[in-house]
Amino acid sequence: MELNADFNARVVVHSEQLAWTPSPMAGVDRRMLDRIGDEVARATSIVRYAPGSHFSAHTHTGGEEFIVLDGVFQDEHGDFPEGTYVRNPPTTSHHRREPDRRWRDVEQRRLAATARWGIASIRCRRRRRKSLDEDRSPCPCQGTRDLMSVLIVGGGLSGLTLADMLEREGRDYQLVEARARFGGRIKTEHCGEGAFDMGPAWFWPGQPRIAALIKDHRLAAFEQYARGDLLYEGPDGRVERGRGFASMQGSLRLEGGLEKLTSRLAGGLSSQRIHLGKAVRALQKTEEGITAALQSGDVLEAKQVVLALPPRIAATLHFDPPLPETMRNAMRDIPTWMAGHAKAIAIYDTPFWRDARLSGDATSRHGPMVEIHDASPAMGGPYALFGFLGVPPEGRKDVPRLRQHIVAQLVRLFGDAAAAPRQLILKDWAFDPHTATPLDHAPLYAHPSYRLPAALQGIWHGRLLFAGTEAAPQFGGYLEGALEAAENALHSLKT
Ligand SMILES: Cc1cc2nc3c(=O)[nH]c(=O)nc-3n(C[C@H](O)[C@H](O)[C@H](O)COP(=O)(O)OP(=O)(O)OC[C@H]3O[C@@H](n4cnc5c(N)ncnc54)[C@H](O)[C@@H]3O)c2cc1C
């Protein structure tokens, strides 16, 4: 919402002519004078409290100012009769004791309030003002609800699954995702009728949760294409047919790409509970729970927070009080599975390698791709080959050159027909700040043995928890692990 939002334009409003708009807190109404944003907003309002209404404790991260117009405003700091002017500087908090009649907020700057987030308290943030006039801006410190129960940070497979489980149990939660899309490491690109996974592509028999989830959502799996001969490229670039092994034979893929799964999950959640483009920047322990400050300037408060993201990414957040170095190191010591990798997908109109009785599987000691597989859809085209790049992240920065080398390698392996892909898509996860940190640029030679270490359990009286595949003891790193970790987080949440 944008209401009288141009602060260079003169505005004259008679408040008596404005309707009272209910706030998310019962008995608390406001007349909106100006506002930028919905419930989470910068706003000036007149706020009316019905007898018996109240708001719970909340922090004004950016400060607030108000004048009591009528009655007595009461909070834990005292009683403020009509005519009182109160300025609460940034980061102070208060809660309403006994409401009387009505009071009015003025100059409320960047109020990050409730309903949009469905959160408990009001968050007011005030910018430095250049002049008094400019100061006539908003922060409606109006009513609030109880603290939200669970804030999930991260809308990858794990965070979405936890949200889904909470939603099915009718529990209170909000989910914030830094990117403009859900799915995290699951990312599917589309070309014509084809869907191509730029992150994970496979799951395996013996992984019960992902199989059940796919079945629940009535999606279909199919087997990795592996019919035909394999290729091997030696260090000198010489290609041998029939050497190597079909490492991914028997692996399963999802028709339409794995993003189908995360979009189905997200689509089943209440839209007012899930928020894209909302990166958490800092977490602060409070008496009642945890306050999360977002890059957007919004502030959310919850009784419990679940970090459904790689621990190394979690270690980049600001914690207040600061976490002991042992905890931070424990987070940094957990490698993010596949975060240092890059994938290239070459899309073609015809499956010329299949026509030549090649499976599309190739291993190479020459590069730049070290492992190549067929990435075509279950049925029909367009068809594709994909490869993991073996060049370390630092050597992948010259993308145009890299693309040339990728195509040249495909021609060496599969012949001239590979020279002109309809599309060549690259995704370098190592430089994606929501997945990888510089620590992930070091190569991993084996699948780490994942499990949340003791140092990362029971943080802030058990209010700060981890989900995310790296927290899963049995299937850590895999899609199945993301589901396992969500399940474990659900069991650890206090009701
Ligand atoms: C190239 C590649 C290939 C892979 N292949 C396979 C495979 O074939 N099979 C398999 O099982 N697994 C594979 N994996 C691993 C698989 O992708 C992961 O196990 C799984 O996707 C992890 O899900 P997650 O929800 O735990 O984490 P993520 O998907 O990483 O989700 C974390 C989410 O948190 C968000 N976030 C980060 N910081 C913040 C913040 N500050 N505030 C709010 N949100 C934030 C991120 O944007 C992200 O959406 C592969 C991974 C990669 C990169």
The ligand as an SDF file (V2000), in Angstrom:
LIG
                    3D

 53 58  0  0  0  0  0  0  0  0999 V2000
   24.9050  -28.8120   -8.2470 C   0  0  0  0  0  0  0  0  0  0  0  0
   24.1940  -29.6080   -7.1800 C   0  0  0  0  0  0  0  0  0  0  0  0
   23.8240  -30.9200   -7.4520 C   0  0  0  0  0  0  0  0  0  0  0  0
   23.1880  -31.6730   -6.4720 C   0  0  0  0  0  0  0  0  0  0  0  0
   22.7740  -32.9290   -6.7960 N   0  0  0  0  0  0  0  0  0  0  0  0
   22.0320  -33.6250   -5.9150 C   0  0  0  0  0  0  0  0  0  0  0  0
   21.3890  -34.8200   -6.3180 C   0  0  0  0  0  0  0  0  0  0  0  0
   21.4530  -35.2230   -7.4770 O   0  0  0  0  0  0  0  0  0  0  0  0
   20.6860  -35.4900   -5.3820 N   0  0  0  0  0  0  0  0  0  0  0  0
   20.5490  -35.0390   -4.0960 C   0  0  0  0  0  0  0  0  0  0  0  0
   19.8940  -35.7160   -3.2930 O   0  0  0  0  0  0  0  0  0  0  0  0
   21.1080  -33.8550   -3.7080 N   0  0  0  0  0  0  0  0  0  0  0  0
   21.8350  -33.1480   -4.5820 C   0  0  0  0  0  0  0  0  0  0  0  0
   22.3100  -31.9150   -4.2280 N   0  0  0  0  0  0  0  0  0  0  0  0
   22.0820  -31.4440   -2.8580 C   0  0  0  0  0  0  0  0  0  0  0  0
   20.6540  -30.8890   -2.6930 C   0  0  0  0  0  0  0  0  0  0  0  0
   20.5040  -29.8160   -3.5630 O   0  0  0  0  0  0  0  0  0  0  0  0
   20.4260  -30.4560   -1.2600 C   0  0  0  0  0  0  0  0  0  0  0  0
   20.5020  -31.5850   -0.4180 O   0  0  0  0  0  0  0  0  0  0  0  0
   19.0560  -29.8310   -0.9860 C   0  0  0  0  0  0  0  0  0  0  0  0
   18.5660  -29.0960   -2.0620 O   0  0  0  0  0  0  0  0  0  0  0  0
   19.1920  -28.9910    0.2710 C   0  0  0  0  0  0  0  0  0  0  0  0
   17.9650  -28.3820    0.6000 O   0  0  0  0  0  0  0  0  0  0  0  0
   17.9240  -27.4200    1.8930 P   0  0  0  0  0  0  0  0  0  0  0  0
   16.5520  -26.8830    1.9800 O   0  0  0  0  0  0  0  0  0  0  0  0
   18.4720  -28.1470    3.0550 O   0  0  0  0  0  0  0  0  0  0  0  0
   18.9620  -26.2640    1.5900 O   0  0  0  0  0  0  0  0  0  0  0  0
   18.9400  -25.1350    0.4530 P   0  0  0  0  0  0  0  0  0  0  0  0
   18.3300  -25.6750   -0.7840 O   0  0  0  0  0  0  0  0  0  0  0  0
   20.3250  -24.6210    0.3590 O   0  0  0  0  0  0  0  0  0  0  0  0
   17.9580  -24.0480    1.0490 O   0  0  0  0  0  0  0  0  0  0  0  0
   18.3780  -23.0460    1.9270 C   0  0  0  0  0  0  0  0  0  0  0  0
   17.5370  -21.8210    1.6390 C   0  0  0  0  0  0  0  0  0  0  0  0
   17.8780  -20.7820    2.5540 O   0  0  0  0  0  0  0  0  0  0  0  0
   17.8620  -19.5610    1.8480 C   0  0  0  0  0  0  0  0  0  0  0  0
   18.6720  -18.5880    2.5790 N   0  0  0  0  0  0  0  0  0  0  0  0
   20.0280  -18.4980    2.6470 C   0  0  0  0  0  0  0  0  0  0  0  0
   20.3730  -17.4730    3.4400 N   0  0  0  0  0  0  0  0  0  0  0  0
   19.2290  -16.9170    3.8840 C   0  0  0  0  0  0  0  0  0  0  0  0
   18.9320  -15.8150    4.7360 C   0  0  0  0  0  0  0  0  0  0  0  0
   19.9170  -15.0920    5.2950 N   0  0  0  0  0  0  0  0  0  0  0  0
   17.6420  -15.4970    4.9710 N   0  0  0  0  0  0  0  0  0  0  0  0
   16.6240  -16.2130    4.4070 C   0  0  0  0  0  0  0  0  0  0  0  0
   16.8550  -17.2650    3.5810 N   0  0  0  0  0  0  0  0  0  0  0  0
   18.1370  -17.6140    3.3360 C   0  0  0  0  0  0  0  0  0  0  0  0
   18.4510  -19.9150    0.4980 C   0  0  0  0  0  0  0  0  0  0  0  0
   18.1520  -18.9430   -0.4690 O   0  0  0  0  0  0  0  0  0  0  0  0
   17.7930  -21.2630    0.2430 C   0  0  0  0  0  0  0  0  0  0  0  0
   16.5750  -21.1210   -0.4480 O   0  0  0  0  0  0  0  0  0  0  0  0
   22.9440  -31.1300   -5.1930 C   0  0  0  0  0  0  0  0  0  0  0  0
   23.2970  -29.8020   -4.9360 C   0  0  0  0  0  0  0  0  0  0  0  0
   23.9130  -29.0580   -5.9270 C   0  0  0  0  0  0  0  0  0  0  0  0
   24.2760  -27.6140   -5.6400 C   0  0  0  0  0  0  0  0  0  0  0  0
  1  2  1  0
  2  3  1  0
  2 52  2  0
  3  4  2  0
  4  5  1  0
  4 50  1  0
  5  6  2  0
  6  7  1  0
  6 13  1  0
  7  8  2  0
  7  9  1  0
  9 10  1  0
 10 11  2  0
 10 12  1  0
 12 13  2  0
 13 14  1  0
 14 15  1  0
 14 50  1  0
 15 16  1  0
 16 17  1  0
 16 18  1  0
 18 19  1  0
 18 20  1  0
 20 21  1  0
 20 22  1  0
 22 23  1  0
 23 24  1  0
 24 25  2  0
 24 26  1  0
 24 27  1  0
 27 28  1  0
 28 29  2  0
 28 30  1  0
 28 31  1  0
 31 32  1  0
 32 33  1  0
 33 34  1  0
 33 48  1  0
 34 35  1  0
 35 36  1  0
 35 46  1  0
 36 37  1  0
 36 45  1  0
 37 38  2  0
 38 39  1  0
 39 40  1  0
 39 45  2  0
 40 41  1  0
 40 42  2  0
 42 43  1  0
 43 44  2  0
 44 45  1  0
 46 47  1  0
 46 48  1  0
 48 49  1  0
 50 51  2  0
 51 52  1  0
 52 53  1  0
M  END
$$$$
